[in-house]
Amino acid sequence: MPARIVIGLQWGDEGKGKITDYLAEDADLIVRYQGGNNAGHTVVVGSEKFKLHLIPSGILHPGKGCILGNGMVIDLGALVSEIEGLRARKVSFDNLMISPKAHLIMPYHIFLDSEEEVQRKERKIGTTGRGIGPAYRDKVDRCGIQIGDLFSQELFQEKVGMNLEKKKLGSKFSVSEIVKSCSDHFQIIREFVKPVNGILHDHLIHGKNILLEGAQGTLLDLDHGTYPYVTSSYPTSGGACLGSGIGPGSIKAVIGVVKAYSTRVGEGPFTTELRDDLGDALREIGHEYGTTTGRPRRTGWLDLVALKYAVQINGVTEIALTKLDILCGITPLKVATGYRIGERIQTEFPEIGGMLQQSTPIYEEIPGFKDLKRESEFYYNQYIGFIEKFLGVPVTIVSYGEKRDETFIRKEKEAGVAQR
C-alpha cells in the first residue's frame, strides 16, 4: 500500500510544487490534502511557468489522477478561474476529482478575514485575506458548508441564510446572490465532485502509488507551528492522513522539502532572519516573492534546530533540498545549531510561547561552494553532508534550479547519513 507524503519543513515556500511535480511522474494519484488558495506552487515545464493555487501539482502530468481532498477549503470562484486559465493552456482535467466533504470559502469568510486582520492592529497575523481562517473556524463550529451541500439548492440556501444570521451579516450580503453565484460556479465543476474515499482505497488495495501534497509548512501548522502566527490547518504528515482519508499504516515514505536557506512570509518569530544586504540579495537572487500575494519574503540562514523539530514531528524518512544554487559563491555559509535564550543555550526548538522571540541563533560556519556543475559536488558537498548528519535523515533529492531537469537524485547509500 504505497502512499508517500510531500511535506514542507519550514514556513512554506520550500519548493513543494516542483518536488511534487517531479515525483508525480511515478505516481498514479496525487492528492492535495489541506489549505486553500492561500497556497501557491510554481512549476516550470520546459519554457512554461505554471502557478497553481488549488489544483494539485500533478495536474501537469496527463493521465494522472488528481484529488482535492476533504481537508481543503475551496473558493469556487478561484477554482473555476484556475481551471479555465489552465485549460486555456491545454492542461487536461479529465482525471480531476473533488471530495464532496471539502468545505467552501464563502464571500462572508473573505470579508471577515480582512476585517479581523485590521482589528488586530499591532498584533497582525499576516494572513493572505483569502478567507481561509474563517472558513476553517466555521468547520470547527459545525456551521461550515461542504461542496456536497450544493447538490441540494434548498439545503445550501438554508445554510447560507443561517450563517448570515449567526454572523449578523444579513445587511451586507444577500442570500439569493450568494446562492446564485455559488450555484453558477458549481455547475462548472460539478462533474469533478465524486466520492473519492472508495477511489483512494481501491488504489491502495491494488498497489497503486499515491502522492499526498500539502501546502504551507510544518512551522505554520495549527498545533505544531509558531502559534499564533500559523495557518488554520495541518500541513504536517498527521494532517495528510486526516485531509485525505488515508490511514497512517498506508504511508510508505515522508519526504520533507527544505529550502537551502530560510524564508518566512508575514508576521511571527524568525530567529535566523537576515536584515542586511545579504538578506536582500537572497531575496532578489532567489526570487523570494509570494506566488499567491507577491509579498516579499523575509530571508535568513538555514535553521537546523527548527528543521530537526520538523523532522521529528513529521517522521521524515528523506529530504528534498531545494534552491541550493542560490547559495553558490557565498562563503562561509552559516547554519543555526542552537539558540541562546537569556543566559541559557538550547539545542531543542522552544515549545513554550514567547521563548522563540527571545532567542538568538548560535551559528556554525561551513565552507561555501562555487558551482554545481559536477555530479560529485552533489555527493561530497559539505553543506549537504552537514545537514544530513545534524538531522540524521538522508538528502535524497537536490534541486538546483526551477526546471524539472534541474533536479539531482542522490542514492541513500552514498548520502553518508550519520546521527549527530
KOLLUM-746107 format. One line per 10 residues: their letters; for each residue x, y, z of C-alpha. Coordinates in pm, 1 decimal, m for minus. Example, Ala and Ser with C-alpha at 12.3 -4.5 7.8 and 13.67 -1.06 7.14 Angstrom:
<recs>
as = 1230.0 m450.0 780.0; 1367.0 m106.0 714.0
</recs>
This chain:
<recs>
mpariviglq = 0.0 0.0 0.0; 246.7 264.9 m117.1; 149.4 621.4 m24.8; 408.6 897.9 6.8; 369.8 1241.0 162.0; 543.5 1558.9 46.0; 580.9 1789.9 347.3; 721.4 2140.8 381.8; 959.9 2154.6 679.4; 990.4 2531.9 715.9
wgdegkgkit = 741.6 2820.5 688.4; 619.3 2721.4 344.3; 762.4 2826.2 5.7; 1016.6 2542.1 20.2; 960.7 2429.3 m338.5; 699.7 2159.3 m270.2; 531.2 2223.9 m603.2; 842.3 2138.7 m801.8; 918.8 1829.2 m592.8; 558.2 1706.5 m617.2
dylaedadli = 562.0 1762.7 m993.5; 889.6 1570.4 m1018.6; 766.6 1276.8 m808.7; 427.0 1271.6 m982.8; 593.2 1102.5 m1281.4; 591.6 776.5 m1080.5; 254.8 830.2 m908.4; m88.6 711.3 m1013.7; m282.9 952.0 m794.4; m188.0 1291.6 m646.0
vryqggnnag = m391.7 1426.5 m353.7; m388.7 1779.9 m215.0; m493.3 1735.9 146.8; m526.2 2079.8 316.6; m527.7 2455.9 276.2; m691.9 2669.2 13.7; m597.4 2932.0 m242.2; m370.1 3094.3 15.7; m112.9 2848.3 m119.5; 93.4 2894.0 m433.1
htvvvgsekf = 300.2 2629.6 m608.7; 516.1 2733.1 m903.4; 606.2 2458.6 m1151.8; 821.0 2506.0 m1462.4; 766.2 2267.6 m1754.8; 1000.7 2333.7 m2043.5; 979.9 2705.7 m2107.9; 637.5 2742.2 m1944.3; 577.5 2850.9 m1586.0; 258.3 2742.8 m1410.0
klhlipsgil = 133.3 2895.0 m1083.9; m105.4 2662.1 m904.9; m315.7 2757.0 m603.5; m579.8 2487.4 m552.6; m508.5 2228.1 m820.0; m256.2 1955.5 m723.9; 84.9 1992.2 m890.3; 38.8 1653.0 m1055.9; m219.0 1801.9 m1294.7; 65.7 1883.6 m1535.0
hpgkgcilgn = 119.8 1510.3 m1594.6; m150.8 1389.8 m1840.3; m334.9 1080.2 m1727.1; m256.9 1116.4 m1357.3; m548.5 1122.7 m1116.2; m567.3 1441.0 m906.9; m784.4 1486.3 m597.4; m877.6 1795.3 m397.0; m919.3 1630.1 m58.3; m1167.9 1667.6 223.2
gmvidlgalv = m916.3 1867.5 431.6; m917.5 2158.3 187.6; m1124.4 2478.0 191.3; m1222.7 2586.0 m158.3; m1321.7 2920.2 m305.3; m1537.6 2814.1 m600.6; m1472.4 3133.1 m795.7; m1097.0 3094.3 m754.2; m1116.8 2725.8 m851.0; m1316.9 2795.0 m1166.6
seieglrark = m1077.3 3074.0 m1263.2; m775.7 2846.5 m1212.7; m930.9 2564.1 m1415.2; m1026.6 2795.5 m1700.7; m680.2 2952.5 m1704.4; m508.7 2614.1 m1719.2; m749.9 2481.4 m1981.2; m658.9 2778.2 m2199.8; m301.2 2649.6 m2178.2; m410.0 2299.8 m2291.8
vsfdnlmisp = m396.3 2137.2 m1946.1; m633.7 1838.2 m1926.4; m878.5 1792.4 m1639.6; m1008.7 1450.1 m1739.8; m885.9 1296.1 m1414.2; m961.8 1573.1 m1163.8; m1172.8 1476.5 m860.7; m1302.5 1686.5 m572.0; m1412.4 1546.5 m237.5; m1771.8 1644.7 m155.5
kahlimpyhi = m1652.1 1680.4 206.4; m1420.9 1972.7 125.2; m1553.1 2294.4 277.7; m1639.9 2610.7 88.9; m1487.3 2953.3 135.4; m1783.9 3188.1 116.9; m1784.2 3562.4 36.2; m1850.0 3643.3 402.4; m1538.1 3447.4 503.3; m1322.3 3673.0 286.6
fldseeevqr = m1491.5 3981.2 433.3; m1439.1 3858.9 790.1; m1074.7 3770.3 722.8; m993.6 4125.2 612.6; m1195.3 4287.0 891.1; m1035.1 4076.8 1162.0; m682.8 4144.5 1038.8; m749.8 4519.5 1056.0; m888.3 4483.8 1409.7; m572.8 4302.5 1527.0
kerkigttgr = m380.0 4628.9 1472.9; m25.5 4580.1 1605.2; m81.2 4202.4 1654.2; m147.4 4120.7 1289.7; m103.1 3757.5 1184.8; m21.0 3842.3 823.6; m296.2 3637.6 657.4; m347.6 3637.8 281.1; m701.8 3770.8 323.8; m844.9 3477.8 125.9
gigpayrdkv = m1097.9 3374.8 394.3; m906.2 3062.3 496.5; m919.6 3109.5 875.8; m1290.9 3197.4 898.0; m1377.8 2901.4 671.5; m1190.3 2656.6 893.8; m1342.8 2821.6 1201.5; m1691.7 2751.4 1067.1; m1588.2 2391.9 1000.3; m1491.5 2350.5 1366.9
drcgiqigdl = m1806.2 2538.0 1476.3; m2016.2 2288.0 1276.3; m2177.1 2555.9 1064.4; m1948.3 2518.9 764.1; m2079.3 2441.0 417.7; m1940.4 2148.0 220.9; m1920.5 2130.6 m156.6; m2157.5 1833.5 m145.3; m2428.0 2059.1 3.9; m2460.2 2226.3 m336.2
fsqelfqekv = m2630.0 1915.5 m476.4; m2937.3 2036.5 m284.1; m3007.6 2403.5 m354.1; m3268.0 2410.6 m77.6; m3017.2 2283.0 182.3; m2746.0 2515.8 54.1; m2974.6 2820.5 72.6; m3080.1 2727.4 424.6; m2717.7 2702.1 540.4; m2619.4 3032.7 380.7
gmnlekkklg = m2912.3 3207.8 549.9; m2828.4 3051.5 884.4; m2466.7 3168.7 860.0; m2553.0 3525.7 764.6; m2798.6 3544.6 1054.2; m2549.8 3394.7 1301.0; m2274.2 3634.0 1191.8; m2513.6 3931.3 1174.1; m2412.4 3997.8 814.7; m2759.4 3999.0 659.9
skfsvseivk = m2730.7 4368.7 577.9; m2402.0 4320.5 392.6; m2474.7 4004.7 192.6; m2774.3 3874.9 2.7; m2865.0 3507.0 42.8; m3002.6 3489.8 m310.9; m2694.5 3650.0 m465.4; m2456.1 3415.4 m283.0; m2668.5 3113.0 m376.1; m2678.0 3214.6 m742.3
scsdhfqiir = m2306.3 3288.0 m765.7; m2204.0 2962.5 m595.1; m2457.0 2758.3 m792.4; m2329.2 2901.1 m1122.1; m1971.3 2811.2 m1029.5; m2081.6 2469.7 m906.3; m2232.3 2383.2 m1242.5; m1886.8 2428.1 m1397.9; m1708.0 2197.3 m1151.6; m1999.0 1962.7 m1066.5
efvkpvngil = m1862.9 1681.4 m1286.7; m1547.3 1663.2 m1073.6; m1723.9 1619.7 m737.2; m1709.8 1248.5 m659.6; m1697.3 1019.2 m353.2; m1319.2 989.5 m352.0; m1279.1 762.5 m48.7; m1352.8 447.7 m248.5; m1117.1 560.0 m525.9; m831.6 618.0 m280.5
hdhlihgkni = m864.7 282.1 m114.1; m910.7 97.7 m441.5; m572.6 240.6 m545.3; m417.9 124.7 m218.3; m560.9 m227.0 m244.4; m422.0 m264.3 m595.8; m76.2 m138.1 m500.6; m100.3 189.6 m692.3; 128.5 478.9 m599.6; m36.1 769.7 m419.9
llegaqgtll = 135.9 1103.2 m359.5; m5.5 1333.2 m90.7; 71.9 1701.1 m141.1; 42.6 1968.2 124.8; 56.4 2345.3 125.3; 235.6 2582.3 366.2; 490.4 2422.3 602.5; 536.2 2249.4 937.9; 618.1 2569.3 1127.0; 281.4 2709.4 1016.3
dldhgtypyv = 89.0 2405.5 1142.3; m201.8 2498.1 1371.2; m82.9 2265.2 1650.0; 292.3 2244.0 1596.1; 380.7 2577.1 1437.0; 483.1 2914.0 1580.9; 137.2 2986.9 1721.5; m46.4 3222.3 1679.1; 145.9 3309.1 1361.0; 25.4 2996.6 1183.4
tssyptsgga = m218.9 2882.2 918.5; m559.2 2736.3 1009.2; m497.5 2376.3 905.2; m247.2 2092.7 942.1; 32.9 2088.3 680.0; 211.7 1809.2 872.5; 209.6 1435.3 796.1; m69.1 1380.9 1050.0; m274.8 1635.1 858.0; m208.4 1442.5 537.2
clgsgigpgs = m384.9 1139.4 679.1; m675.9 1347.4 809.8; m715.5 1557.1 497.0; m701.3 1268.8 251.9; m872.3 983.7 435.5; m569.0 753.8 421.6; m463.8 584.1 745.9; m104.4 613.4 874.4; m44.2 242.4 816.7; m58.8 307.3 442.8
ikavigvvka = 222.4 564.7 443.3; 543.2 436.0 286.0; 758.7 749.7 299.4; 753.0 1108.4 424.5; 958.2 1338.5 204.1; 1047.1 1663.2 379.5; 1114.8 1956.1 147.7; 1375.2 2202.5 274.6; 1499.7 2521.4 114.9; 1880.0 2559.4 138.6
ystrvgegpf = 1820.5 2878.2 341.0; 1518.7 3002.8 535.5; 1232.0 3231.4 437.0; 913.6 3344.1 601.2; 615.8 3548.3 476.6; 409.8 3761.7 710.4; 445.8 3809.4 1082.7; 596.8 3587.9 1350.4; 936.0 3494.8 1501.9; 1223.9 3417.3 1265.2
ttelrddlgd = 1543.3 3355.3 1462.5; 1791.4 3343.7 1171.5; 1644.4 3635.4 974.6; 1897.7 3849.8 787.6; 1808.5 4218.1 788.9; 2106.7 4324.9 581.7; 2240.3 4334.8 227.3; 2288.7 3958.1 217.1; 1926.8 3905.2 315.5; 1818.3 4143.4 38.0
alreigheyg = 2046.8 3964.9 m209.0; 1899.5 3624.0 m122.1; 1552.3 3764.3 m180.3; 1640.2 3900.3 m523.2; 1856.3 3611.0 m645.8; 1608.4 3354.4 m514.2; 1302.7 3548.8 m642.3; 1157.2 3531.5 m293.2; 817.0 3684.1 m351.2; 490.3 3507.1 m272.8
tttgrprrtg = 328.3 3312.8 m558.0; m18.5 3398.4 m428.6; 21.1 3754.1 m296.9; 352.5 3878.4 m437.3; 460.4 3975.9 m85.4; 839.1 3989.9 m30.7; 963.7 3702.2 182.8; 1187.6 3756.0 481.8; 1515.4 3568.0 434.9; 1776.5 3415.2 662.4
wldlvalkya = 2029.2 3139.4 723.8; 1919.7 2777.7 748.1; 1782.8 2694.1 1095.0; 1874.2 2333.0 1173.0; 1719.8 2347.1 1522.0; 1378.3 2421.4 1373.2; 1439.8 2165.0 1098.5; 1520.4 1886.2 1343.2; 1195.0 1962.2 1523.5; 1004.8 1945.4 1193.5
vqingvteia = 1172.5 1615.6 1103.0; 1060.3 1468.3 1436.1; 704.1 1599.8 1414.8; 652.7 1451.6 1066.7; 850.4 1128.5 1093.8; 1051.7 1234.5 788.8; 1225.1 948.5 606.9; 1413.6 1151.2 344.2; 1481.1 1510.2 247.5; 1448.3 1704.0 m76.8
ltkldilcgi = 1682.1 2005.2 m61.7; 1582.0 2290.8 m293.3; 1738.6 2612.9 m420.2; 2093.4 2501.4 m344.9; 2209.5 2702.6 m647.6; 2111.5 3030.2 m477.6; 2395.8 2983.0 m227.3; 2665.9 2943.8 m494.3; 2950.8 3188.8 m435.1; 2856.7 3272.5 m74.8
tplkvatgyr = 3127.6 3177.0 173.9; 3129.7 3094.8 450.4; 2776.9 2961.2 484.8; 2612.9 2965.1 825.3; 2360.5 2730.0 984.6; 2195.1 2764.9 1325.1; 2268.7 2466.7 1550.1; 2142.1 2613.7 1878.1; 1973.6 2914.0 2038.0; 2079.5 3144.6 2315.8
igeriqtefp = 1782.6 3239.5 2533.0; 1895.4 3479.4 2802.7; 2186.5 3307.8 2975.4; 2083.8 2963.2 2854.9; 2194.6 2771.8 2546.3; 1925.5 2548.4 2397.1; 1955.8 2295.1 2116.4; 1587.6 2198.8 2111.9; 1317.1 2403.7 1940.3; 1126.3 2603.0 2207.5
eiggmlqqst = 772.4 2482.3 2270.3; 678.2 2749.9 2523.3; 518.4 3059.6 2375.6; 741.0 3365.6 2362.9; 1072.1 3182.2 2402.4; 1143.7 3176.8 2028.3; 1103.0 3555.5 2009.8; 1367.1 3590.1 2282.5; 1620.4 3360.6 2117.3; 1929.4 3448.2 1918.0
piyeeipgfk = 2096.5 3192.4 1690.2; 2421.4 3009.5 1756.6; 2587.7 2952.0 1420.4; 2837.9 2708.3 1279.4; 3021.3 2803.7 961.3; 3063.0 2577.1 660.5; 3281.1 2645.7 352.8; 3079.0 2763.7 56.5; 3089.6 2631.0 m299.5; 3130.4 2799.9 m636.3
dlkresefyy = 2911.0 2593.6 m867.3; 2709.3 2275.2 m904.4; 2828.6 2158.0 m1244.6; 2986.8 1827.8 m1143.5; 2798.1 1521.9 m1024.7; 3048.2 1469.4 m741.6; 2950.5 1806.9 m593.9; 2610.1 1666.3 m502.4; 2764.5 1370.5 m321.0; 3051.3 1540.9 m139.6
nqyigfiekf = 2909.6 1889.1 m83.7; 2999.1 1975.4 277.7; 2682.1 2178.9 324.3; 2458.1 1884.2 228.8; 2665.6 1649.9 442.2; 2636.8 1875.1 747.5; 2256.8 1890.4 709.3; 2232.6 1511.3 685.4; 2449.8 1449.4 988.0; 2266.9 1702.1 1204.5
lgvpvtivsy = 1920.4 1574.5 1111.5; 2007.4 1204.3 1080.3; 1799.8 1183.0 761.3; 1933.4 1134.9 406.6; 1912.0 1409.7 146.9; 1793.7 1203.4 m149.8; 1683.7 1481.8 m385.1; 1864.6 1807.7 m462.6; 1700.6 2080.0 m670.1; 1938.6 2336.8 m818.7
gekrdetfir = 1703.6 2533.0 m1046.9; 1337.4 2580.0 m1121.6; 1319.0 2345.5 m1424.0; 1218.6 1979.3 m1397.1; 1554.7 1854.9 m1521.7; 1746.4 2070.6 m1271.2; 1698.8 1800.2 m1011.1; 1958.2 1550.6 m888.9; 1875.1 1217.4 m724.6; 2126.3 1105.6 m461.7
kekeagvaqr = 2122.9 738.2 m367.8; 2074.5 684.8 3.8; 2375.6 454.8 41.6; 2600.1 727.6 m96.4; 2449.6 1008.7 107.1; 2668.2 938.5 410.4; 2397.5 967.1 673.7; 2515.2 964.7 1033.0; 2348.4 1050.1 1361.5; 2467.7 1367.9 1528.9
</recs>
